[in-house]
Amino acid sequence: MTEKNTIYQELEALRLEVESLKKEKDTIKDSHTEEVKGIETTIKDFLEKDNISELFETIKKDYANISPVTAVGLFALGAIFARSLSRK
């Protein structure tokens, strides 16, 4: 008779644990949804403010004013950095 009681107690404990895990999952899902909405809002704000065109204009000006030696140096640094990351 005590075995039946312990089994029922274990089942009840498992039900409570499942319920708490479901609540925790819903909470995490809600916070993730809010985070995604925040990111979407930030992206929309960025696109609406013509920041991309400003960024491209700045890159064009910098590219036009860069010396060939500096360009080769930056390329070499980028290649070294990428190679070091790929080894790890």
The first five atom37 places (N, CA, C, CB, O) and aatype in JSON, in Angstrom:
{
  "aatype": [12, 16, 6, 11, 2, 16, 9, 18, 5, 6, 10, 6, 0, 10, 1, 10, 6, 19, 6, 15, 10, 11, 11, 6, 11, 3, 16, 9, 11, 3, 15, 8, 16, 6, 6, 19, 11, 7, 9, 6, 16, 16, 9, 11, 3, 13, 10, 6, 11, 3, 2, 9, 15, 6, 10, 13, 6, 16, 9, 11, 11, 3, 18, 0, 2, 9, 15, 14, 19, 16, 0, 19, 7, 10, 13, 0, 10, 7, 0, 9, 13, 0, 1, 15, 10, 15, 1, 11],
  "atom_mask": [
    [1, 1, 1, 1, 1],
    [1, 1, 1, 1, 1],
    [1, 1, 1, 1, 1],
    [1, 1, 1, 1, 1],
    [1, 1, 1, 1, 1],
    [1, 1, 1, 1, 1],
    [1, 1, 1, 1, 1],
    [1, 1, 1, 1, 1],
    [1, 1, 1, 1, 1],
    [1, 1, 1, 1, 1],
    [1, 1, 1, 1, 1],
    [1, 1, 1, 1, 1],
    [1, 1, 1, 1, 1],
    [1, 1, 1, 1, 1],
    [1, 1, 1, 1, 1],
    [1, 1, 1, 1, 1],
    [1, 1, 1, 1, 1],
    [1, 1, 1, 1, 1],
    [1, 1, 1, 1, 1],
    [1, 1, 1, 1, 1],
    [1, 1, 1, 1, 1],
    [1, 1, 1, 1, 1],
    [1, 1, 1, 1, 1],
    [1, 1, 1, 1, 1],
    [1, 1, 1, 1, 1],
    [1, 1, 1, 1, 1],
    [1, 1, 1, 1, 1],
    [1, 1, 1, 1, 1],
    [1, 1, 1, 1, 1],
    [1, 1, 1, 1, 1],
    [1, 1, 1, 1, 1],
    [1, 1, 1, 1, 1],
    [1, 1, 1, 1, 1],
    [1, 1, 1, 1, 1],
    [1, 1, 1, 1, 1],
    [1, 1, 1, 1, 1],
    [1, 1, 1, 1, 1],
    [1, 1, 1, 0, 1],
    [1, 1, 1, 1, 1],
    [1, 1, 1, 1, 1],
    [1, 1, 1, 1, 1],
    [1, 1, 1, 1, 1],
    [1, 1, 1, 1, 1],
    [1, 1, 1, 1, 1],
    [1, 1, 1, 1, 1],
    [1, 1, 1, 1, 1],
    [1, 1, 1, 1, 1],
    [1, 1, 1, 1, 1],
    [1, 1, 1, 1, 1],
    [1, 1, 1, 1, 1],
    [1, 1, 1, 1, 1],
    [1, 1, 1, 1, 1],
    [1, 1, 1, 1, 1],
    [1, 1, 1, 1, 1],
    [1, 1, 1, 1, 1],
    [1, 1, 1, 1, 1],
    [1, 1, 1, 1, 1],
    [1, 1, 1, 1, 1],
    [1, 1, 1, 1, 1],
    [1, 1, 1, 1, 1],
    [1, 1, 1, 1, 1],
    [1, 1, 1, 1, 1],
    [1, 1, 1, 1, 1],
    [1, 1, 1, 1, 1],
    [1, 1, 1, 1, 1],
    [1, 1, 1, 1, 1],
    [1, 1, 1, 1, 1],
    [1, 1, 1, 1, 1],
    [1, 1, 1, 1, 1],
    [1, 1, 1, 1, 1],
    [1, 1, 1, 1, 1],
    [1, 1, 1, 1, 1],
    [1, 1, 1, 0, 1],
    [1, 1, 1, 1, 1],
    [1, 1, 1, 1, 1],
    [1, 1, 1, 1, 1],
    [1, 1, 1, 1, 1],
    [1, 1, 1, 0, 1],
    [1, 1, 1, 1, 1],
    [1, 1, 1, 1, 1],
    [1, 1, 1, 1, 1],
    [1, 1, 1, 1, 1],
    [1, 1, 1, 1, 1],
    [1, 1, 1, 1, 1],
    [1, 1, 1, 1, 1],
    [1, 1, 1, 1, 1],
    [1, 1, 1, 1, 1],
    [1, 1, 1, 1, 1]
  ],
  "atom_positions": [
    [[0.81, -1.19, 0.0], [0.0, 0.0, 0.0], [0.86, 1.26, 0.0], [-0.93, -0.01, 1.19], [0.5, 2.27, -0.61]],
    [[1.98, 1.21, 0.68], [2.85, 2.38, 0.71], [3.53, 2.6, -0.63], [3.9, 2.24, 1.81], [3.87, 3.73, -0.97]],
    [[3.72, 1.53, -1.39], [4.31, 1.7, -2.71], [3.38, 2.49, -3.62], [4.62, 0.34, -3.34], [3.84, 3.32, -4.4]],
    [[2.08, 2.24, -3.52], [1.11, 2.99, -4.32], [1.14, 4.47, -3.94], [-0.31, 2.42, -4.13], [1.09, 5.34, -4.8]],
    [[1.23, 4.73, -2.66], [1.26, 6.12, -2.19], [2.52, 6.82, -2.69], [1.2, 6.17, -0.65], [2.45, 7.97, -3.13]],
    [[3.65, 6.16, -2.63], [4.89, 6.8, -3.1], [4.85, 7.02, -4.6], [6.12, 5.94, -2.73], [5.35, 8.03, -5.09]],
    [[4.25, 6.09, -5.34], [4.12, 6.28, -6.78], [3.23, 7.48, -7.08], [3.55, 5.0, -7.45], [3.55, 8.3, -7.95]],
    [[2.12, 7.59, -6.36], [1.23, 8.74, -6.56], [1.93, 10.05, -6.18], [-0.06, 8.57, -5.73], [1.76, 11.07, -6.84]],
    [[2.7, 10.0, -5.12], [3.44, 11.2, -4.71], [4.47, 11.59, -5.77], [4.14, 10.97, -3.36], [4.63, 12.77, -6.09]],
    [[5.15, 10.6, -6.31], [6.11, 10.88, -7.36], [5.43, 11.43, -8.61], [6.9, 9.62, -7.72], [5.93, 12.37, -9.22]],
    [[4.29, 10.86, -8.98], [3.54, 11.36, -10.12], [3.1, 12.81, -9.91], [2.33, 10.48, -10.39], [3.19, 13.64, -10.82]],
    [[2.63, 13.11, -8.71], [2.21, 14.48, -8.41], [3.4, 15.44, -8.47], [1.55, 14.54, -7.01], [3.28, 16.55, -8.98]],
    [[4.55, 15.0, -7.96], [5.75, 15.83, -8.01], [6.16, 16.07, -9.46], [6.9, 15.18, -7.22], [6.57, 17.17, -9.81]],
    [[6.06, 15.04, -10.29], [6.41, 15.19, -11.71], [5.43, 16.12, -12.42], [6.42, 13.82, -12.4], [5.85, 16.92, -13.26]],
    [[4.15, 16.04, -12.09], [3.17, 16.95, -12.69], [3.48, 18.39, -12.33], [1.75, 16.59, -12.23], [3.43, 19.28, -13.19]],
    [[3.81, 18.62, -11.07], [4.16, 19.98, -10.64], [5.41, 20.48, -11.35], [4.37, 20.02, -9.12], [5.49, 21.65, -11.74]],
    [[6.37, 19.6, -11.52], [7.61, 19.98, -12.2], [7.34, 20.31, -13.67], [8.65, 18.86, -12.1], [7.89, 21.27, -14.2]],
    [[6.49, 19.51, -14.32], [6.13, 19.78, -15.72], [5.43, 21.12, -15.83], [5.24, 18.65, -16.28], [5.71, 21.89, -16.75]],
    [[4.52, 21.41, -14.93], [3.82, 22.69, -14.95], [4.78, 23.86, -14.78], [2.75, 22.73, -13.85], [4.68, 24.86, -15.49]],
    [[5.71, 23.73, -13.86], [6.68, 24.81, -13.64], [7.58, 24.98, -14.86], [7.52, 24.54, -12.39], [7.94, 26.1, -15.21]],
    [[7.95, 23.88, -15.51], [8.77, 23.97, -16.71], [8.0, 24.63, -17.86], [9.25, 22.59, -17.14], [8.58, 25.39, -18.64]],
    [[6.69, 24.34, -17.97], [5.89, 24.98, -19.0], [5.8, 26.49, -18.77], [4.48, 24.37, -19.04], [5.89, 27.28, -19.71]],
    [[5.61, 26.88, -17.51], [5.55, 28.3, -17.19], [6.88, 28.98, -17.5], [5.18, 28.51, -15.71], [6.91, 30.08, -18.05]],
    [[7.97, 28.32, -17.16], [9.3, 28.87, -17.44], [9.52, 29.0, -18.94], [10.4, 27.98, -16.81], [10.08, 29.99, -19.4]],
    [[9.08, 28.01, -19.7], [9.21, 28.05, -21.16], [8.43, 29.22, -21.73], [8.72, 26.72, -21.79], [8.92, 29.92, -22.62]],
    [[7.21, 29.44, -21.25], [6.4, 30.56, -21.72], [7.05, 31.89, -21.4], [5.0, 30.5, -21.11], [7.03, 32.82, -22.21]],
    [[7.63, 31.99, -20.21], [8.31, 33.22, -19.81], [9.49, 33.5, -20.72], [8.77, 33.14, -18.35], [9.69, 34.64, -21.16]],
    [[10.27, 32.48, -21.0], [11.43, 32.64, -21.88], [10.98, 33.01, -23.28], [12.29, 31.36, -21.92], [11.6, 33.86, -23.93]],
    [[9.91, 32.38, -23.75], [9.39, 32.67, -25.09], [8.92, 34.11, -25.18], [8.24, 31.71, -25.44], [9.17, 34.78, -26.18]],
    [[8.23, 34.6, -24.14], [7.75, 35.98, -24.13], [8.92, 36.96, -24.15], [6.87, 36.23, -22.91], [8.88, 37.95, -24.88]],
    [[9.96, 36.69, -23.35], [11.1, 37.61, -23.33], [11.83, 37.59, -24.66], [12.06, 37.24, -22.18], [12.33, 38.62, -25.11]],
    [[11.9, 36.41, -25.3], [12.55, 36.32, -26.61], [11.75, 37.1, -27.64], [12.68, 34.84, -27.04], [12.34, 37.78, -28.49]],
    [[10.43, 37.02, -27.58], [9.58, 37.75, -28.52], [9.78, 39.25, -28.36], [8.11, 37.38, -28.31], [9.86, 39.98, -29.35]],
    [[9.85, 39.72, -27.12], [10.07, 41.14, -26.86], [11.44, 41.57, -27.39], [9.96, 41.45, -25.36], [11.58, 42.67, -27.93]],
    [[12.44, 40.72, -27.22], [13.79, 41.03, -27.69], [13.81, 41.15, -29.21], [14.78, 39.95, -27.23], [14.44, 42.06, -29.75]],
    [[13.13, 40.24, -29.9], [13.07, 40.27, -31.36], [12.35, 41.53, -31.83], [12.36, 39.02, -31.91], [12.77, 42.16, -32.8]],
    [[11.27, 41.9, -31.15], [10.56, 43.12, -31.51], [11.44, 44.35, -31.35], [9.29, 43.28, -30.67], [11.4, 45.26, -32.17]],
    [[12.25, 44.36, -30.28], [13.17, 45.47, -30.06], [14.2, 45.57, -31.17], [0.0, 0.0, 0.0], [14.53, 46.66, -31.62]],
    [[14.71, 44.43, -31.6], [15.69, 44.41, -32.68], [15.05, 44.88, -33.99], [16.29, 43.0, -32.86], [15.66, 45.66, -34.73]],
    [[13.83, 44.42, -34.26], [13.14, 44.84, -35.48], [12.9, 46.35, -35.47], [11.81, 44.1, -35.62], [13.06, 47.0, -36.5]],
    [[12.54, 46.89, -34.34], [12.31, 48.34, -34.23], [13.6, 49.09, -34.49], [11.75, 48.7, -32.85], [13.6, 50.11, -35.18]],
    [[14.7, 48.61, -33.93], [15.99, 49.26, -34.13], [16.38, 49.24, -35.6], [17.07, 48.58, -33.29], [16.86, 50.24, -36.13]],
    [[16.18, 48.11, -36.26], [16.52, 48.01, -37.69], [15.64, 48.95, -38.5], [16.34, 46.54, -38.19], [16.14, 49.63, -39.4]],
    [[14.34, 49.0, -38.19], [13.44, 49.89, -38.93], [13.86, 51.35, -38.75], [11.98, 49.7, -38.48], [13.88, 52.12, -39.71]],
    [[14.2, 51.72, -37.51], [14.65, 53.09, -37.26], [15.92, 53.4, -38.05], [14.9, 53.31, -35.76], [16.06, 54.48, -38.62]],
    [[16.83, 52.44, -38.09], [18.09, 52.63, -38.82], [17.82, 52.82, -40.3], [19.03, 51.43, -38.6], [18.41, 53.7, -40.93]],
    [[16.93, 52.01, -40.86], [16.64, 52.1, -42.29], [15.88, 53.37, -42.64], [15.86, 50.89, -42.75], [16.07, 53.93, -43.72]],
    [[15.02, 53.83, -41.74], [14.22, 55.02, -42.01], [15.04, 56.3, -41.97], [13.09, 55.1, -41.03], [14.65, 57.3, -42.58]],
    [[16.13, 56.3, -41.27], [16.89, 57.53, -41.08], [17.95, 57.74, -42.16], [17.55, 57.51, -39.73], [18.77, 58.66, -42.04]],
    [[17.95, 56.94, -43.19], [18.93, 57.06, -44.28], [20.36, 56.95, -43.78], [18.75, 58.38, -45.0], [21.27, 57.54, -44.37]],
    [[20.57, 56.21, -42.71], [21.91, 56.01, -42.2], [22.74, 55.16, -43.15], [21.85, 55.36, -40.84], [23.97, 55.28, -43.2]],
    [[22.08, 54.3, -43.9], [22.82, 53.44, -44.82], [23.46, 54.28, -45.92], [21.9, 52.37, -45.43], [24.62, 54.07, -46.27]],
    [[22.7, 55.22, -46.46], [23.28, 56.05, -47.52], [24.43, 56.89, -46.99], [22.2, 56.97, -48.14], [25.43, 57.09, -47.68]],
    [[24.29, 57.37, -45.76], [25.39, 58.11, -45.14], [26.61, 57.23, -44.95], [24.96, 58.69, -43.79], [27.74, 57.66, -45.16]],
    [[26.38, 55.99, -44.55], [27.47, 55.05, -44.36], [28.19, 54.78, -45.67], [26.96, 53.74, -43.75], [29.42, 54.77, -45.71]],
    [[27.43, 54.57, -46.74], [28.06, 54.31, -48.05], [28.82, 55.53, -48.55], [27.0, 53.91, -49.07], [29.89, 55.39, -49.13]],
    [[28.28, 56.7, -48.32], [28.99, 57.91, -48.72], [30.31, 58.05, -47.97], [28.1, 59.15, -48.48], [31.33, 58.42, -48.56]],
    [[30.29, 57.76, -46.69], [31.52, 57.82, -45.89], [32.53, 56.8, -46.37], [31.2, 57.59, -44.41], [33.73, 57.09, -46.46]],
    [[32.06, 55.61, -46.67], [32.97, 54.57, -47.17], [33.56, 54.98, -48.52], [32.23, 53.21, -47.31], [34.75, 54.77, -48.76]],
    [[32.74, 55.56, -49.4], [33.24, 56.02, -50.7], [34.33, 57.07, -50.53], [32.1, 56.59, -51.55], [35.36, 57.02, -51.2]],
    [[34.09, 58.03, -49.63], [35.08, 59.09, -49.41], [36.37, 58.51, -48.84], [34.52, 60.17, -48.46], [37.46, 58.88, -49.26]],
    [[36.23, 57.61, -47.87], [37.42, 57.0, -47.28], [38.18, 56.17, -48.3], [37.04, 56.13, -46.09], [39.41, 56.17, -48.32]],
    [[37.45, 55.46, -49.16], [38.08, 54.62, -50.17], [38.81, 55.48, -51.19], [37.03, 53.74, -50.87], [39.89, 55.12, -51.65]],
    [[38.23, 56.61, -51.54], [38.86, 57.5, -52.52], [40.13, 58.13, -51.96], [37.89, 58.58, -52.96], [41.05, 58.43, -52.72]],
    [[40.18, 58.34, -50.66], [41.31, 59.02, -50.05], [42.37, 58.08, -49.47], [40.82, 59.92, -48.96], [43.35, 58.55, -48.89]],
    [[42.21, 56.79, -49.62], [43.14, 55.85, -49.02], [44.32, 55.61, -49.98], [42.43, 54.5, -48.69], [44.14, 55.52, -51.19]],
    [[45.52, 55.52, -49.42], [46.69, 55.26, -50.25], [46.79, 53.76, -50.56], [47.98, 55.77, -49.56], [46.3, 52.94, -49.78]],
    [[47.42, 53.4, -51.66], [47.55, 51.99, -52.01], [48.32, 51.18, -50.97], [48.23, 51.86, -53.35], [47.99, 50.02, -50.73]],
    [[49.32, 51.77, -50.36], [50.11, 51.07, -49.35], [49.23, 50.74, -48.14], [51.33, 51.92, -48.92], [49.3, 49.64, -47.6]],
    [[48.42, 51.69, -47.74], [47.51, 51.47, -46.62], [46.49, 50.39, -46.96], [46.8, 52.77, -46.23], [46.17, 49.55, -46.12]],
    [[45.99, 50.41, -48.17], [45.01, 49.4, -48.6], [45.61, 48.0, -48.55], [44.51, 49.71, -50.01], [44.97, 47.07, -48.07]],
    [[46.83, 47.86, -49.04], [47.5, 46.56, -49.02], [47.75, 46.13, -47.57], [48.83, 46.61, -49.82], [47.59, 44.96, -47.22]],
    [[48.15, 47.07, -46.73], [48.4, 46.78, -45.32], [47.13, 46.31, -44.61], [0.0, 0.0, 0.0], [47.16, 45.34, -43.84]],
    [[46.03, 47.0, -44.86], [44.76, 46.6, -44.24], [44.31, 45.22, -44.73], [43.68, 47.64, -44.54], [43.79, 44.41, -43.96]],
    [[44.51, 44.97, -46.03], [44.16, 43.66, -46.56], [44.99, 42.57, -45.9], [44.36, 43.62, -48.08], [44.46, 41.51, -45.55]],
    [[46.28, 42.82, -45.73], [47.16, 41.84, -45.1], [46.75, 41.59, -43.65], [48.62, 42.31, -45.15], [46.71, 40.44, -43.2]],
    [[46.43, 42.65, -42.92], [45.98, 42.48, -41.54], [44.68, 41.67, -41.48], [45.79, 43.84, -40.87], [44.52, 40.82, -40.61]],
    [[43.77, 41.94, -42.39], [42.52, 41.19, -42.43], [42.75, 39.72, -42.73], [0.0, 0.0, 0.0], [42.11, 38.85, -42.14]],
    [[43.66, 39.45, -43.67], [43.97, 38.05, -44.02], [44.6, 37.34, -42.83], [44.91, 37.99, -45.24], [44.27, 36.18, -42.55]],
    [[45.52, 38.0, -42.13], [46.17, 37.39, -40.96], [45.14, 37.12, -39.87], [47.29, 38.3, -40.42], [45.14, 36.05, -39.26]],
    [[44.28, 38.09, -39.62], [43.25, 37.92, -38.6], [42.31, 36.78, -38.94], [42.46, 39.22, -38.43], [41.99, 35.96, -38.08]],
    [[41.86, 36.71, -40.2], [40.96, 35.63, -40.61], [41.63, 34.27, -40.51], [40.48, 35.87, -42.04], [41.0, 33.29, -40.11]],
    [[42.88, 34.23, -40.87], [43.61, 32.95, -40.81], [43.79, 32.49, -39.35], [44.99, 33.09, -41.49], [43.69, 31.3, -39.06]],
    [[44.04, 33.45, -38.45], [44.21, 33.08, -37.05], [42.89, 32.6, -36.44], [44.76, 34.27, -36.25], [42.89, 31.72, -35.59]],
    [[41.78, 33.17, -36.87], [40.48, 32.72, -36.37], [40.11, 31.35, -36.91], [39.4, 33.73, -36.75], [39.48, 30.55, -36.21]],
    [[40.49, 31.05, -38.14], [40.13, 29.78, -38.73], [40.92, 28.63, -38.12], [40.34, 29.83, -40.22], [40.48, 27.48, -38.2]],
    [[42.06, 28.9, -37.53], [42.87, 27.84, -36.92], [42.3, 27.39, -35.59], [44.3, 28.33, -36.71], [42.53, 26.25, -35.18]],
    [[41.55, 28.24, -34.92], [41.0, 27.91, -33.61], [39.77, 27.17, -33.73], [40.76, 29.11, -32.8], [39.16, 26.81, -32.72]]
  ]
}
